[in-house]
Amino acid sequence: MIGHIYRIIHLESDIQYVGSTFNGPRKRWQQHKKHYREWLSDKHRGMAIYQYFHQHGIDTFKLILIKTYEVEDRTHLEAYEKLWINKLNCVNKNNPFRITKLYNKQYFLCPEI
């Protein structure tokens, strides 16, 4: 399987979010924008970056591909995601293993809000 690690960066500061996807960066960016709009209407759970989208405007953010990996499964991809989260100063903090990621996500909150 081919998986992608990406980061969403704010073009005017050092705010960044790291994520992973099997769908490809362009499709994942469209999903983030759709989910952000749903979050604004209380129809989707929030992600750490959404507070920053709201504060700075989603148009001031850009998704950048970090690296593409050949992986065995989602857990393998999420382990790479965790490595990048630990390497970069991000607004999110995820456990790389799916069961924990689903039920125990932890995020750094935006200090300005």
Chimera marker file (.cmm) of the C-alpha trace (Angstrom):
<marker_set name="trace">
<marker id="1" x="0.000" y="0.000" z="0.000" r="1" g="1" b="0" radius="0.5"/>
<marker id="2" x="1.112" y="3.540" z="-0.700" r="1" g="1" b="0" radius="0.5"/>
<marker id="3" x="0.649" y="6.052" z="2.116" r="1" g="1" b="0" radius="0.5"/>
<marker id="4" x="1.439" y="9.726" z="2.361" r="1" g="1" b="0" radius="0.5"/>
<marker id="5" x="2.595" y="11.904" z="5.242" r="1" g="1" b="0" radius="0.5"/>
<marker id="6" x="1.696" y="15.552" z="4.843" r="1" g="1" b="0" radius="0.5"/>
<marker id="7" x="1.719" y="18.763" z="6.782" r="1" g="1" b="0" radius="0.5"/>
<marker id="8" x="-0.668" y="21.663" z="6.735" r="1" g="1" b="0" radius="0.5"/>
<marker id="9" x="1.214" y="24.916" z="7.211" r="1" g="1" b="0" radius="0.5"/>
<marker id="10" x="0.095" y="28.454" z="7.912" r="1" g="1" b="0" radius="0.5"/>
<marker id="11" x="1.709" y="30.654" z="5.281" r="1" g="1" b="0" radius="0.5"/>
<marker id="12" x="2.339" y="33.549" z="7.687" r="1" g="1" b="0" radius="0.5"/>
<marker id="13" x="3.606" y="31.766" z="10.823" r="1" g="1" b="0" radius="0.5"/>
<marker id="14" x="5.105" y="28.506" z="12.071" r="1" g="1" b="0" radius="0.5"/>
<marker id="15" x="1.752" y="26.784" z="12.728" r="1" g="1" b="0" radius="0.5"/>
<marker id="16" x="1.749" y="23.289" z="11.271" r="1" g="1" b="0" radius="0.5"/>
<marker id="17" x="-0.222" y="20.066" z="11.506" r="1" g="1" b="0" radius="0.5"/>
<marker id="18" x="1.042" y="16.628" z="10.426" r="1" g="1" b="0" radius="0.5"/>
<marker id="19" x="-1.269" y="13.934" z="9.094" r="1" g="1" b="0" radius="0.5"/>
<marker id="20" x="-1.354" y="10.779" z="6.999" r="1" g="1" b="0" radius="0.5"/>
<marker id="21" x="-3.538" y="9.469" z="4.198" r="1" g="1" b="0" radius="0.5"/>
<marker id="22" x="-3.877" y="6.714" z="1.644" r="1" g="1" b="0" radius="0.5"/>
<marker id="23" x="-6.025" y="8.928" z="-0.610" r="1" g="1" b="0" radius="0.5"/>
<marker id="24" x="-3.372" y="11.343" z="-1.791" r="1" g="1" b="0" radius="0.5"/>
<marker id="25" x="-2.645" y="14.874" z="-0.603" r="1" g="1" b="0" radius="0.5"/>
<marker id="26" x="-5.039" y="16.754" z="-2.888" r="1" g="1" b="0" radius="0.5"/>
<marker id="27" x="-8.042" y="14.645" z="-1.919" r="1" g="1" b="0" radius="0.5"/>
<marker id="28" x="-7.097" y="14.782" z="1.771" r="1" g="1" b="0" radius="0.5"/>
<marker id="29" x="-6.850" y="18.601" z="1.640" r="1" g="1" b="0" radius="0.5"/>
<marker id="30" x="-10.353" y="18.754" z="0.161" r="1" g="1" b="0" radius="0.5"/>
<marker id="31" x="-11.580" y="16.475" z="2.974" r="1" g="1" b="0" radius="0.5"/>
<marker id="32" x="-9.991" y="18.723" z="5.610" r="1" g="1" b="0" radius="0.5"/>
<marker id="33" x="-11.729" y="21.769" z="4.129" r="1" g="1" b="0" radius="0.5"/>
<marker id="34" x="-15.071" y="19.945" z="3.984" r="1" g="1" b="0" radius="0.5"/>
<marker id="35" x="-14.725" y="18.675" z="7.564" r="1" g="1" b="0" radius="0.5"/>
<marker id="36" x="-13.740" y="22.166" z="8.731" r="1" g="1" b="0" radius="0.5"/>
<marker id="37" x="-16.957" y="23.601" z="7.276" r="1" g="1" b="0" radius="0.5"/>
<marker id="38" x="-18.904" y="20.799" z="8.992" r="1" g="1" b="0" radius="0.5"/>
<marker id="39" x="-17.062" y="21.528" z="12.253" r="1" g="1" b="0" radius="0.5"/>
<marker id="40" x="-18.195" y="25.145" z="12.041" r="1" g="1" b="0" radius="0.5"/>
<marker id="41" x="-21.781" y="23.830" z="11.968" r="1" g="1" b="0" radius="0.5"/>
<marker id="42" x="-21.163" y="21.360" z="14.830" r="1" g="1" b="0" radius="0.5"/>
<marker id="43" x="-21.548" y="18.443" z="12.405" r="1" g="1" b="0" radius="0.5"/>
<marker id="44" x="-17.992" y="17.107" z="12.643" r="1" g="1" b="0" radius="0.5"/>
<marker id="45" x="-15.560" y="16.526" z="15.489" r="1" g="1" b="0" radius="0.5"/>
<marker id="46" x="-12.812" y="19.067" z="15.700" r="1" g="1" b="0" radius="0.5"/>
<marker id="47" x="-9.162" y="18.621" z="14.880" r="1" g="1" b="0" radius="0.5"/>
<marker id="48" x="-6.349" y="20.680" z="16.359" r="1" g="1" b="0" radius="0.5"/>
<marker id="49" x="-5.784" y="22.636" z="13.156" r="1" g="1" b="0" radius="0.5"/>
<marker id="50" x="-9.430" y="23.748" z="12.821" r="1" g="1" b="0" radius="0.5"/>
<marker id="51" x="-9.086" y="26.315" z="15.602" r="1" g="1" b="0" radius="0.5"/>
<marker id="52" x="-6.251" y="27.878" z="13.640" r="1" g="1" b="0" radius="0.5"/>
<marker id="53" x="-8.242" y="27.757" z="10.372" r="1" g="1" b="0" radius="0.5"/>
<marker id="54" x="-10.957" y="29.678" z="12.205" r="1" g="1" b="0" radius="0.5"/>
<marker id="55" x="-8.544" y="32.200" z="13.704" r="1" g="1" b="0" radius="0.5"/>
<marker id="56" x="-6.450" y="32.911" z="10.585" r="1" g="1" b="0" radius="0.5"/>
<marker id="57" x="-8.741" y="31.897" z="7.705" r="1" g="1" b="0" radius="0.5"/>
<marker id="58" x="-8.437" y="28.590" z="5.893" r="1" g="1" b="0" radius="0.5"/>
<marker id="59" x="-7.107" y="30.319" z="2.761" r="1" g="1" b="0" radius="0.5"/>
<marker id="60" x="-3.901" y="31.177" z="4.633" r="1" g="1" b="0" radius="0.5"/>
<marker id="61" x="-3.040" y="27.464" z="4.954" r="1" g="1" b="0" radius="0.5"/>
<marker id="62" x="-1.519" y="25.036" z="2.483" r="1" g="1" b="0" radius="0.5"/>
<marker id="63" x="-1.060" y="21.256" z="2.461" r="1" g="1" b="0" radius="0.5"/>
<marker id="64" x="2.436" y="20.045" z="1.586" r="1" g="1" b="0" radius="0.5"/>
<marker id="65" x="3.478" y="16.441" z="0.986" r="1" g="1" b="0" radius="0.5"/>
<marker id="66" x="6.304" y="15.408" z="3.320" r="1" g="1" b="0" radius="0.5"/>
<marker id="67" x="6.962" y="11.886" z="2.093" r="1" g="1" b="0" radius="0.5"/>
<marker id="68" x="5.351" y="8.873" z="0.428" r="1" g="1" b="0" radius="0.5"/>
<marker id="69" x="5.892" y="5.444" z="1.974" r="1" g="1" b="0" radius="0.5"/>
<marker id="70" x="5.257" y="1.851" z="0.958" r="1" g="1" b="0" radius="0.5"/>
<marker id="71" x="3.517" y="0.431" z="4.050" r="1" g="1" b="0" radius="0.5"/>
<marker id="72" x="1.856" y="-2.793" z="5.159" r="1" g="1" b="0" radius="0.5"/>
<marker id="73" x="-1.240" y="-1.216" z="6.736" r="1" g="1" b="0" radius="0.5"/>
<marker id="74" x="-2.655" y="1.879" z="8.449" r="1" g="1" b="0" radius="0.5"/>
<marker id="75" x="-0.784" y="1.192" z="11.703" r="1" g="1" b="0" radius="0.5"/>
<marker id="76" x="2.495" y="1.178" z="9.788" r="1" g="1" b="0" radius="0.5"/>
<marker id="77" x="1.628" y="4.522" z="8.139" r="1" g="1" b="0" radius="0.5"/>
<marker id="78" x="0.570" y="6.030" z="11.464" r="1" g="1" b="0" radius="0.5"/>
<marker id="79" x="3.932" y="5.034" z="12.964" r="1" g="1" b="0" radius="0.5"/>
<marker id="80" x="5.610" y="7.169" z="10.281" r="1" g="1" b="0" radius="0.5"/>
<marker id="81" x="3.114" y="9.941" z="11.047" r="1" g="1" b="0" radius="0.5"/>
<marker id="82" x="4.109" y="9.820" z="14.727" r="1" g="1" b="0" radius="0.5"/>
<marker id="83" x="7.798" y="10.032" z="13.807" r="1" g="1" b="0" radius="0.5"/>
<marker id="84" x="7.131" y="13.221" z="11.835" r="1" g="1" b="0" radius="0.5"/>
<marker id="85" x="4.923" y="14.668" z="14.591" r="1" g="1" b="0" radius="0.5"/>
<marker id="86" x="7.771" y="14.113" z="17.050" r="1" g="1" b="0" radius="0.5"/>
<marker id="87" x="10.310" y="15.614" z="14.637" r="1" g="1" b="0" radius="0.5"/>
<marker id="88" x="8.354" y="18.781" z="13.817" r="1" g="1" b="0" radius="0.5"/>
<marker id="89" x="6.782" y="21.356" z="16.109" r="1" g="1" b="0" radius="0.5"/>
<marker id="90" x="3.098" y="20.632" z="15.397" r="1" g="1" b="0" radius="0.5"/>
<marker id="91" x="-0.252" y="21.582" z="16.876" r="1" g="1" b="0" radius="0.5"/>
<marker id="92" x="-1.320" y="17.938" z="16.975" r="1" g="1" b="0" radius="0.5"/>
<marker id="93" x="-0.153" y="14.975" z="18.983" r="1" g="1" b="0" radius="0.5"/>
<marker id="94" x="-1.421" y="11.528" z="17.932" r="1" g="1" b="0" radius="0.5"/>
<marker id="95" x="-0.656" y="8.055" z="19.127" r="1" g="1" b="0" radius="0.5"/>
<marker id="96" x="0.377" y="6.091" z="16.018" r="1" g="1" b="0" radius="0.5"/>
<marker id="97" x="-1.770" y="3.054" z="16.786" r="1" g="1" b="0" radius="0.5"/>
<marker id="98" x="-5.322" y="3.117" z="15.457" r="1" g="1" b="0" radius="0.5"/>
<marker id="99" x="-7.277" y="1.914" z="18.485" r="1" g="1" b="0" radius="0.5"/>
<marker id="100" x="-5.673" y="4.554" z="20.683" r="1" g="1" b="0" radius="0.5"/>
<marker id="101" x="-5.872" y="7.156" z="17.949" r="1" g="1" b="0" radius="0.5"/>
<marker id="102" x="-9.607" y="6.625" z="17.595" r="1" g="1" b="0" radius="0.5"/>
<marker id="103" x="-10.439" y="6.678" z="21.288" r="1" g="1" b="0" radius="0.5"/>
<marker id="104" x="-7.740" y="8.782" z="22.907" r="1" g="1" b="0" radius="0.5"/>
<marker id="105" x="-6.728" y="11.587" z="20.544" r="1" g="1" b="0" radius="0.5"/>
<marker id="106" x="-4.912" y="14.396" z="22.259" r="1" g="1" b="0" radius="0.5"/>
<marker id="107" x="-4.348" y="17.819" z="20.778" r="1" g="1" b="0" radius="0.5"/>
<marker id="108" x="-2.493" y="20.905" z="21.801" r="1" g="1" b="0" radius="0.5"/>
<marker id="109" x="-5.033" y="23.704" z="22.068" r="1" g="1" b="0" radius="0.5"/>
<marker id="110" x="-4.551" y="27.023" z="20.377" r="1" g="1" b="0" radius="0.5"/>
<marker id="111" x="-3.338" y="29.330" z="23.196" r="1" g="1" b="0" radius="0.5"/>
<marker id="112" x="-5.008" y="32.409" z="21.672" r="1" g="1" b="0" radius="0.5"/>
<marker id="113" x="-8.513" y="30.932" z="21.993" r="1" g="1" b="0" radius="0.5"/>
<link id1="1" id2="2" r="1" g="1" b="0" radius="0.2"/>
<link id1="2" id2="3" r="1" g="1" b="0" radius="0.2"/>
<link id1="3" id2="4" r="1" g="1" b="0" radius="0.2"/>
<link id1="4" id2="5" r="1" g="1" b="0" radius="0.2"/>
<link id1="5" id2="6" r="1" g="1" b="0" radius="0.2"/>
<link id1="6" id2="7" r="1" g="1" b="0" radius="0.2"/>
<link id1="7" id2="8" r="1" g="1" b="0" radius="0.2"/>
<link id1="8" id2="9" r="1" g="1" b="0" radius="0.2"/>
<link id1="9" id2="10" r="1" g="1" b="0" radius="0.2"/>
<link id1="10" id2="11" r="1" g="1" b="0" radius="0.2"/>
<link id1="11" id2="12" r="1" g="1" b="0" radius="0.2"/>
<link id1="12" id2="13" r="1" g="1" b="0" radius="0.2"/>
<link id1="13" id2="14" r="1" g="1" b="0" radius="0.2"/>
<link id1="14" id2="15" r="1" g="1" b="0" radius="0.2"/>
<link id1="15" id2="16" r="1" g="1" b="0" radius="0.2"/>
<link id1="16" id2="17" r="1" g="1" b="0" radius="0.2"/>
<link id1="17" id2="18" r="1" g="1" b="0" radius="0.2"/>
<link id1="18" id2="19" r="1" g="1" b="0" radius="0.2"/>
<link id1="19" id2="20" r="1" g="1" b="0" radius="0.2"/>
<link id1="20" id2="21" r="1" g="1" b="0" radius="0.2"/>
<link id1="21" id2="22" r="1" g="1" b="0" radius="0.2"/>
<link id1="22" id2="23" r="1" g="1" b="0" radius="0.2"/>
<link id1="23" id2="24" r="1" g="1" b="0" radius="0.2"/>
<link id1="24" id2="25" r="1" g="1" b="0" radius="0.2"/>
<link id1="25" id2="26" r="1" g="1" b="0" radius="0.2"/>
<link id1="26" id2="27" r="1" g="1" b="0" radius="0.2"/>
<link id1="27" id2="28" r="1" g="1" b="0" radius="0.2"/>
<link id1="28" id2="29" r="1" g="1" b="0" radius="0.2"/>
<link id1="29" id2="30" r="1" g="1" b="0" radius="0.2"/>
<link id1="30" id2="31" r="1" g="1" b="0" radius="0.2"/>
<link id1="31" id2="32" r="1" g="1" b="0" radius="0.2"/>
<link id1="32" id2="33" r="1" g="1" b="0" radius="0.2"/>
<link id1="33" id2="34" r="1" g="1" b="0" radius="0.2"/>
<link id1="34" id2="35" r="1" g="1" b="0" radius="0.2"/>
<link id1="35" id2="36" r="1" g="1" b="0" radius="0.2"/>
<link id1="36" id2="37" r="1" g="1" b="0" radius="0.2"/>
<link id1="37" id2="38" r="1" g="1" b="0" radius="0.2"/>
<link id1="38" id2="39" r="1" g="1" b="0" radius="0.2"/>
<link id1="39" id2="40" r="1" g="1" b="0" radius="0.2"/>
<link id1="40" id2="41" r="1" g="1" b="0" radius="0.2"/>
<link id1="41" id2="42" r="1" g="1" b="0" radius="0.2"/>
<link id1="42" id2="43" r="1" g="1" b="0" radius="0.2"/>
<link id1="43" id2="44" r="1" g="1" b="0" radius="0.2"/>
<link id1="44" id2="45" r="1" g="1" b="0" radius="0.2"/>
<link id1="45" id2="46" r="1" g="1" b="0" radius="0.2"/>
<link id1="46" id2="47" r="1" g="1" b="0" radius="0.2"/>
<link id1="47" id2="48" r="1" g="1" b="0" radius="0.2"/>
<link id1="48" id2="49" r="1" g="1" b="0" radius="0.2"/>
<link id1="49" id2="50" r="1" g="1" b="0" radius="0.2"/>
<link id1="50" id2="51" r="1" g="1" b="0" radius="0.2"/>
<link id1="51" id2="52" r="1" g="1" b="0" radius="0.2"/>
<link id1="52" id2="53" r="1" g="1" b="0" radius="0.2"/>
<link id1="53" id2="54" r="1" g="1" b="0" radius="0.2"/>
<link id1="54" id2="55" r="1" g="1" b="0" radius="0.2"/>
<link id1="55" id2="56" r="1" g="1" b="0" radius="0.2"/>
<link id1="56" id2="57" r="1" g="1" b="0" radius="0.2"/>
<link id1="57" id2="58" r="1" g="1" b="0" radius="0.2"/>
<link id1="58" id2="59" r="1" g="1" b="0" radius="0.2"/>
<link id1="59" id2="60" r="1" g="1" b="0" radius="0.2"/>
<link id1="60" id2="61" r="1" g="1" b="0" radius="0.2"/>
<link id1="61" id2="62" r="1" g="1" b="0" radius="0.2"/>
<link id1="62" id2="63" r="1" g="1" b="0" radius="0.2"/>
<link id1="63" id2="64" r="1" g="1" b="0" radius="0.2"/>
<link id1="64" id2="65" r="1" g="1" b="0" radius="0.2"/>
<link id1="65" id2="66" r="1" g="1" b="0" radius="0.2"/>
<link id1="66" id2="67" r="1" g="1" b="0" radius="0.2"/>
<link id1="67" id2="68" r="1" g="1" b="0" radius="0.2"/>
<link id1="68" id2="69" r="1" g="1" b="0" radius="0.2"/>
<link id1="69" id2="70" r="1" g="1" b="0" radius="0.2"/>
<link id1="70" id2="71" r="1" g="1" b="0" radius="0.2"/>
<link id1="71" id2="72" r="1" g="1" b="0" radius="0.2"/>
<link id1="72" id2="73" r="1" g="1" b="0" radius="0.2"/>
<link id1="73" id2="74" r="1" g="1" b="0" radius="0.2"/>
<link id1="74" id2="75" r="1" g="1" b="0" radius="0.2"/>
<link id1="75" id2="76" r="1" g="1" b="0" radius="0.2"/>
<link id1="76" id2="77" r="1" g="1" b="0" radius="0.2"/>
<link id1="77" id2="78" r="1" g="1" b="0" radius="0.2"/>
<link id1="78" id2="79" r="1" g="1" b="0" radius="0.2"/>
<link id1="79" id2="80" r="1" g="1" b="0" radius="0.2"/>
<link id1="80" id2="81" r="1" g="1" b="0" radius="0.2"/>
<link id1="81" id2="82" r="1" g="1" b="0" radius="0.2"/>
<link id1="82" id2="83" r="1" g="1" b="0" radius="0.2"/>
<link id1="83" id2="84" r="1" g="1" b="0" radius="0.2"/>
<link id1="84" id2="85" r="1" g="1" b="0" radius="0.2"/>
<link id1="85" id2="86" r="1" g="1" b="0" radius="0.2"/>
<link id1="86" id2="87" r="1" g="1" b="0" radius="0.2"/>
<link id1="87" id2="88" r="1" g="1" b="0" radius="0.2"/>
<link id1="88" id2="89" r="1" g="1" b="0" radius="0.2"/>
<link id1="89" id2="90" r="1" g="1" b="0" radius="0.2"/>
<link id1="90" id2="91" r="1" g="1" b="0" radius="0.2"/>
<link id1="91" id2="92" r="1" g="1" b="0" radius="0.2"/>
<link id1="92" id2="93" r="1" g="1" b="0" radius="0.2"/>
<link id1="93" id2="94" r="1" g="1" b="0" radius="0.2"/>
<link id1="94" id2="95" r="1" g="1" b="0" radius="0.2"/>
<link id1="95" id2="96" r="1" g="1" b="0" radius="0.2"/>
<link id1="96" id2="97" r="1" g="1" b="0" radius="0.2"/>
<link id1="97" id2="98" r="1" g="1" b="0" radius="0.2"/>
<link id1="98" id2="99" r="1" g="1" b="0" radius="0.2"/>
<link id1="99" id2="100" r="1" g="1" b="0" radius="0.2"/>
<link id1="100" id2="101" r="1" g="1" b="0" radius="0.2"/>
<link id1="101" id2="102" r="1" g="1" b="0" radius="0.2"/>
<link id1="102" id2="103" r="1" g="1" b="0" radius="0.2"/>
<link id1="103" id2="104" r="1" g="1" b="0" radius="0.2"/>
<link id1="104" id2="105" r="1" g="1" b="0" radius="0.2"/>
<link id1="105" id2="106" r="1" g="1" b="0" radius="0.2"/>
<link id1="106" id2="107" r="1" g="1" b="0" radius="0.2"/>
<link id1="107" id2="108" r="1" g="1" b="0" radius="0.2"/>
<link id1="108" id2="109" r="1" g="1" b="0" radius="0.2"/>
<link id1="109" id2="110" r="1" g="1" b="0" radius="0.2"/>
<link id1="110" id2="111" r="1" g="1" b="0" radius="0.2"/>
<link id1="111" id2="112" r="1" g="1" b="0" radius="0.2"/>
<link id1="112" id2="113" r="1" g="1" b="0" radius="0.2"/>
</marker_set>
